[in-house]
Amino acid sequence: MQKTLIVHSGTFKTGSTAIQTFLARASREGNLPPEVAYPTIGRGTHSVQHQNLYSQLLGEVLFTPALGTWEQLVESIASGSAETTVISCESFSLLKPEHISAIGDYARQAGAKVRWVHYVRDQATFYNAFYVERLMVMRPEHAELVDLPFEEFREWSPLDMSFLRYGEFADTITTAIPDVDLRLRPFIRKELRHGNAVADFLSTCELPIQGEGAGSSNVGSGWRTVETARHLAPIVAAAPMRGRLRGVDSWKATRLKWIQILRGEFVTKATQLGWNDSSAVYMTSEFRQELLDDYRDDNLLIGKLGGFSFTEMIEQSSFPDYNIGDYATIPGDEVMAVVKLVMQGLHTIPEEIQQEVEDARARRREAEASQRGRLRRLLRR
């Protein structure tokens, strides 16, 4: 039986979280048909995307073998009954040729053909959305970048934004995995099958799953929320979180989970204050035109490879007006309510993070006790 490994590589800001959440929940609740698998290998039970498989390919410090490896995935596909296995991670869109080629090798070892699904979003809307997300993440390693100009984001972005040249990436995939079944899709709302990202993905992949009502969009961040996150980023970077996380497998990864929890509370509070009634738009019409010109040739290539008029779709679409106001006009009591919440959150470790720390320390104590036991037995001999 010919098996299929579906690799969903995003890109970023194309409904990937909705797709991953739908598949992870369906898998957890036993709602996937027996011929389809969305494995926990490479993502663990508490994550929805296969980030660990990406980290293994790159040899990143965040790679955690306990969360599952490519070798385990190969074994699972080869020995399992599922005809189709789906893995998903937006970071796959950042892979270099050697990494993509490695995925092809792993698939062949598992006896599977690769079906690669890649969504493309017009560069201007992505650029604005990704800039907002970078500020909202409040990742300590990026704190020094938050005051650099919006128009220069491609140069100072923590990620190499060359992946916005979708045509080049598509060519890389077909060269690295010659027999790949590459499926490109435009992430434009009116073009999505059945009107949402999840249903479009399931249809594109030819998966026998219903996805009605599953593609709800994330709440947008208004400019007041984003600009407050910009001011908070250096404070988050200076917070003494590492000492509280001593003993965990990866303190950086656990710290990011802590910040993610805090960010969720921050956005909830900002929404209650009415800060997110409209999404932040940093893009001016002049800069949008500059991006359209820069990426036009690559977008024409995507149209040829994907079989849809991507350039025409983009050029005929509208874009909301620049709406960033003066931060000094935000009422002080509103700012203080948000800042107080964040400051308290930085100095009060969340229960689930505390449990993770305690579990990790317990595992370490058990391992050390076991090691001492082995040494004592050796000495007796």
C-alpha positions as CSV (number, residue, x, y, z in Angstrom):
1,M,0.0,0.0,0.0
2,Q,1.4,3.4,-1.0
3,K,1.3,5.7,2.0
4,T,1.3,9.5,1.9
5,L,3.1,12.0,4.1
6,I,1.4,15.4,3.9
7,V,3.7,18.2,4.8
8,H,1.9,21.4,5.6
9,S,4.4,24.3,5.6
10,G,2.1,27.3,6.3
11,T,3.2,29.9,5.4
12,F,2.9,32.0,8.5
13,K,-0.4,33.9,9.0
14,T,-2.4,31.7,6.6
15,G,-4.8,30.0,9.1
16,S,-2.2,27.4,10.1
17,T,-3.1,27.6,13.8
18,A,-6.8,26.9,13.0
19,I,-5.8,23.9,10.9
20,Q,-3.4,22.5,13.5
21,T,-5.9,23.0,16.3
22,F,-8.6,21.3,14.4
23,L,-6.5,18.3,13.6
24,A,-4.9,18.0,17.0
25,R,-8.4,18.1,18.7
26,A,-9.8,15.6,16.2
27,S,-6.9,13.3,16.9
28,R,-7.2,13.7,20.7
29,E,-10.9,13.1,20.7
30,G,-10.7,10.1,18.3
31,N,-12.6,11.9,15.5
32,L,-10.0,11.3,12.7
33,P,-10.9,8.4,10.3
34,P,-8.6,5.4,10.8
35,E,-6.8,6.0,7.5
36,V,-5.6,9.5,8.7
37,A,-3.1,10.2,11.5
38,Y,-2.0,13.6,13.0
39,P,0.7,12.2,15.3
40,T,1.9,13.6,18.6
41,I,5.4,12.5,17.5
42,G,7.3,15.7,16.9
43,R,4.8,18.0,18.7
44,G,4.1,16.4,22.1
45,T,0.6,16.1,23.6
46,H,0.4,19.8,24.6
47,S,1.3,21.4,21.2
48,V,-0.7,21.5,18.0
49,Q,2.3,21.9,15.5
50,H,5.3,19.7,14.8
51,Q,7.9,22.3,15.7
52,N,10.2,19.6,17.2
53,L,10.6,18.0,13.8
54,Y,11.7,21.4,12.4
55,S,14.1,21.9,15.3
56,Q,15.7,18.4,14.7
57,L,16.3,19.2,11.0
58,L,18.1,22.4,11.9
59,G,19.9,20.9,14.9
60,E,18.4,23.7,17.1
61,V,19.0,23.9,20.8
62,L,15.2,23.8,21.3
63,F,15.1,20.3,19.8
64,T,13.8,17.9,22.6
65,P,14.1,14.2,21.7
66,A,11.4,13.3,24.3
67,L,8.8,15.2,22.1
68,G,9.5,12.8,19.2
69,T,11.9,12.5,16.3
70,W,11.9,11.9,12.6
71,E,13.2,8.4,13.1
72,Q,10.2,7.7,15.3
73,L,7.8,9.2,12.8
74,V,9.3,7.0,10.0
75,E,8.7,3.9,12.2
76,S,5.2,5.0,13.0
77,I,4.3,5.5,9.3
78,A,5.9,2.3,8.2
79,S,4.3,0.1,10.9
80,G,1.0,1.9,11.3
81,S,-2.3,1.3,9.6
82,A,-2.9,4.9,8.5
83,E,-2.7,5.5,4.8
84,T,-2.1,9.2,5.3
85,T,0.0,11.0,7.9
86,V,-0.2,14.8,8.3
87,I,2.5,17.0,9.9
88,S,2.2,20.7,10.1
89,C,4.5,23.6,11.1
90,E,4.8,27.1,9.7
91,S,8.5,27.0,10.2
92,F,8.8,24.4,7.5
93,S,8.5,27.4,5.1
94,L,12.0,28.4,6.3
95,L,13.7,25.2,5.4
96,K,16.7,25.1,3.1
97,P,17.2,22.6,0.2
98,E,19.2,20.2,2.4
99,H,16.4,20.0,5.0
100,I,13.7,19.5,2.4
101,S,15.7,16.8,0.8
102,A,16.1,15.1,4.2
103,I,12.3,15.1,4.5
104,G,12.1,13.3,1.2
105,D,14.6,10.7,2.4
106,Y,12.7,10.1,5.6
107,A,9.4,9.7,3.6
108,R,11.1,7.1,1.3
109,Q,12.3,5.2,4.4
110,A,8.7,5.1,5.6
111,G,7.5,3.9,2.2
112,A,5.5,7.1,1.7
113,K,5.0,9.7,-1.0
114,V,5.3,13.4,-0.1
115,R,2.3,15.6,-0.7
116,W,3.4,19.2,0.2
117,V,0.8,21.8,0.9
118,H,1.8,25.5,0.9
119,Y,-0.4,28.5,1.2
120,V,0.7,31.9,-0.1
121,R,-0.5,35.3,1.2
122,D,0.1,38.6,-0.6
123,Q,3.2,40.1,0.8
124,A,1.8,43.4,2.0
125,T,-0.9,41.9,4.2
126,F,1.5,39.3,5.5
127,Y,4.2,42.0,6.1
128,N,1.8,44.0,8.3
129,A,0.4,41.0,10.2
130,F,3.9,39.5,10.8
131,Y,5.3,42.9,12.1
132,V,2.4,43.1,14.5
133,E,2.9,39.5,15.6
134,R,6.7,40.1,16.2
135,L,5.9,43.0,18.5
136,M,3.1,41.0,20.3
137,V,5.4,38.0,20.9
138,M,7.5,40.0,23.3
139,R,10.3,37.5,22.9
140,P,13.2,38.6,25.1
141,E,15.8,37.8,22.4
142,H,14.1,40.3,20.1
143,A,13.6,43.2,22.6
144,E,16.3,45.4,21.1
145,L,14.6,45.2,17.6
146,V,11.2,46.7,18.5
147,D,12.0,50.3,17.9
148,L,13.4,49.8,14.4
149,P,11.4,51.1,11.4
150,F,8.4,49.2,9.9
151,E,9.6,49.8,6.4
152,E,12.9,48.1,7.2
153,F,11.3,45.0,8.7
154,R,12.6,42.7,6.0
155,E,16.1,43.6,7.1
156,W,15.7,43.5,10.9
157,S,13.1,40.7,11.1
158,P,14.2,37.9,13.5
159,L,13.3,35.5,10.7
160,D,14.8,35.5,7.2
161,M,11.9,36.9,5.2
162,S,13.2,35.6,1.9
163,F,10.5,33.0,2.3
164,L,8.1,35.7,0.9
165,R,9.5,34.8,-2.5
166,Y,7.1,31.9,-2.7
167,G,8.0,30.9,-6.2
168,E,11.7,30.3,-5.3
169,F,10.6,28.2,-2.4
170,A,8.2,26.1,-4.5
171,D,11.1,25.5,-7.0
172,T,13.3,24.4,-4.1
173,I,10.7,21.9,-3.0
174,T,10.3,20.3,-6.4
175,T,14.1,20.2,-6.9
176,A,14.8,18.7,-3.5
177,I,12.0,16.1,-3.7
178,P,11.6,15.3,-7.4
179,D,8.5,13.1,-7.1
180,V,6.7,15.5,-4.7
181,D,3.0,16.2,-5.1
182,L,3.2,20.0,-4.5
183,R,-0.1,21.8,-3.9
184,L,-0.1,25.6,-3.8
185,R,-3.1,27.6,-2.6
186,P,-3.8,31.4,-2.3
187,F,-4.7,32.6,1.1
188,I,-7.3,35.0,0.0
189,R,-10.6,34.8,1.9
190,K,-12.9,34.8,-1.1
191,E,-10.8,32.1,-2.8
192,L,-10.8,29.6,0.1
193,R,-13.0,26.6,-0.6
194,H,-16.1,26.6,1.6
195,G,-15.0,30.0,3.0
196,N,-12.4,29.0,5.7
197,A,-8.8,27.8,6.0
198,V,-9.6,24.4,7.6
199,A,-12.2,23.3,5.1
200,D,-9.9,24.5,2.2
201,F,-6.9,22.5,3.7
202,L,-8.9,19.3,4.1
203,S,-10.2,19.6,0.5
204,T,-6.7,20.4,-0.9
205,C,-5.2,17.4,0.9
206,E,-8.1,15.2,-0.2
207,L,-8.7,14.2,3.4
208,P,-12.1,12.5,4.2
209,I,-12.9,14.8,7.0
210,Q,-15.6,17.5,7.5
211,G,-14.4,20.9,8.7
212,E,-17.5,23.0,8.9
213,G,-17.3,26.0,11.3
214,A,-13.7,25.2,12.2
215,G,-11.9,28.1,10.5
216,S,-12.5,31.0,12.9
217,S,-9.9,33.8,12.7
218,N,-7.7,34.9,15.5
219,V,-8.7,38.2,17.2
220,G,-6.8,41.0,15.7
221,S,-4.5,43.2,17.8
222,G,-5.4,46.9,17.7
223,W,-2.6,49.5,17.5
224,R,-3.0,50.4,21.2
225,T,-2.4,46.8,22.1
226,V,0.6,46.5,19.8
227,E,2.2,49.7,20.9
228,T,1.9,48.7,24.6
229,A,3.5,45.4,23.7
230,R,6.4,47.4,22.2
231,H,6.9,49.3,25.4
232,L,6.6,46.1,27.5
233,A,9.1,44.1,25.5
234,P,12.3,45.4,27.3
235,I,10.6,44.8,30.7
236,V,9.8,41.2,29.7
237,A,13.4,40.7,28.6
238,A,14.8,42.0,31.9
239,A,12.5,39.8,34.1
240,P,14.4,37.2,36.1
241,M,12.5,34.2,34.7
242,R,15.4,31.8,34.1
243,G,16.1,31.2,37.8
244,R,12.5,30.2,38.4
245,L,12.8,27.6,35.6
246,R,16.0,25.8,36.8
247,G,15.8,22.1,36.1
248,V,13.5,22.0,33.1
249,D,14.6,20.3,29.9
250,S,14.8,23.6,28.0
251,W,14.4,26.8,30.0
252,K,14.1,28.9,26.9
253,A,11.2,26.9,25.5
254,T,9.5,26.9,28.9
255,R,10.0,30.6,29.3
256,L,8.3,31.2,25.9
257,K,5.3,29.1,27.1
258,W,5.2,31.4,30.2
259,I,5.2,34.5,28.1
260,Q,2.6,33.0,25.8
261,I,0.3,32.5,28.7
262,L,0.9,36.1,29.9
263,R,0.3,37.4,26.4
264,G,-3.0,35.7,26.3
265,E,-4.1,37.4,29.5
266,F,-2.7,40.7,28.1
267,V,-4.8,40.4,24.9
268,T,-7.9,39.5,26.8
269,K,-7.5,42.6,29.0
270,A,-6.8,44.8,26.0
271,T,-9.9,43.4,24.3
272,Q,-12.0,44.2,27.4
273,L,-10.7,47.8,27.2
274,G,-11.8,48.1,23.6
275,W,-8.3,48.3,22.2
276,N,-8.9,45.6,19.6
277,D,-12.0,46.8,17.8
278,S,-9.9,47.1,14.6
279,S,-6.5,45.5,13.7
280,A,-3.3,47.6,13.7
281,V,-2.4,48.8,10.2
282,Y,1.2,50.1,9.8
283,M,1.2,49.8,6.0
284,T,0.9,53.0,3.9
285,S,-0.4,52.9,0.4
286,E,3.0,54.0,-0.9
287,F,4.9,51.2,0.8
288,R,2.3,48.6,-0.3
289,Q,2.9,49.6,-3.9
290,E,6.7,49.2,-3.3
291,L,6.1,45.6,-2.1
292,L,3.8,44.9,-5.1
293,D,6.6,46.0,-7.4
294,D,9.3,44.1,-5.5
295,Y,7.5,40.7,-5.6
296,R,5.6,40.9,-8.9
297,D,7.9,38.6,-10.8
298,D,7.8,36.0,-8.1
299,N,4.1,36.2,-7.8
300,L,3.7,35.6,-11.5
301,L,5.8,32.5,-11.1
302,I,3.5,31.3,-8.3
303,G,0.5,31.8,-10.6
304,K,2.2,29.5,-13.2
305,L,3.1,26.8,-10.7
306,G,-0.1,26.9,-8.7
307,G,-2.6,27.4,-11.6
308,F,-4.2,30.6,-10.3
309,S,-3.8,34.3,-11.1
310,F,-2.0,35.2,-7.9
311,T,-0.7,38.6,-9.1
312,E,-4.1,39.6,-10.4
313,M,-5.8,38.6,-7.2
314,I,-3.4,40.7,-5.2
315,E,-3.5,43.8,-7.4
316,Q,-7.3,43.8,-7.4
317,S,-7.6,43.4,-3.7
318,S,-8.1,46.3,-1.2
319,F,-6.1,47.1,1.9
320,P,-7.2,48.9,5.0
321,D,-5.9,52.4,5.7
322,Y,-3.0,53.2,8.0
323,N,-4.5,53.7,11.5
324,I,-1.7,54.1,14.0
325,G,-2.5,56.8,16.5
326,D,-0.4,58.8,19.1
327,Y,0.4,56.5,22.0
328,A,0.4,59.5,24.4
329,T,-3.4,59.8,23.9
330,I,-4.2,56.4,25.5
331,P,-5.8,57.0,29.0
332,G,-3.2,56.4,31.7
333,D,-5.5,54.3,33.8
334,E,-6.0,51.9,30.9
335,V,-2.2,51.6,30.4
336,M,-1.6,51.0,34.1
337,A,-4.2,48.3,34.2
338,V,-2.4,46.4,31.5
339,V,1.1,47.0,32.8
340,K,0.1,45.9,36.3
341,L,-1.3,42.7,34.9
342,V,1.9,42.0,33.0
343,M,4.2,42.9,35.9
344,Q,2.3,40.6,38.2
345,G,2.4,37.8,35.6
346,L,6.2,38.1,35.2
347,H,6.7,37.5,39.0
348,T,4.0,34.9,39.5
349,I,4.8,31.6,37.8
350,P,1.7,30.1,36.2
351,E,0.5,26.8,37.7
352,E,1.1,24.7,34.5
353,I,4.6,26.1,34.2
354,Q,5.3,25.4,37.9
355,Q,4.0,21.8,37.4
356,E,6.3,21.4,34.4
357,V,9.3,22.6,36.5
358,E,8.4,20.2,39.4
359,D,8.0,17.3,37.0
360,A,11.3,18.0,35.3
361,R,13.1,18.2,38.7
362,A,11.5,15.0,39.8
363,R,12.6,13.2,36.6
364,R,16.1,14.5,37.2
365,R,16.2,13.3,40.8
366,E,15.0,9.9,39.7
367,A,17.7,9.8,37.0
368,E,20.4,10.8,39.5
369,A,19.2,8.2,42.1
370,S,19.2,5.5,39.4
371,Q,22.7,6.5,38.4
372,R,23.9,6.4,42.0
373,G,22.3,3.0,42.3
374,R,24.2,1.7,39.3
375,L,27.5,3.0,40.7
376,R,26.9,1.3,44.0
377,R,26.2,-2.0,42.3
378,L,29.3,-1.7,40.3
379,L,31.4,-0.9,43.4
380,R,30.0,-4.0,45.2
381,R,31.2,-6.1,42.3
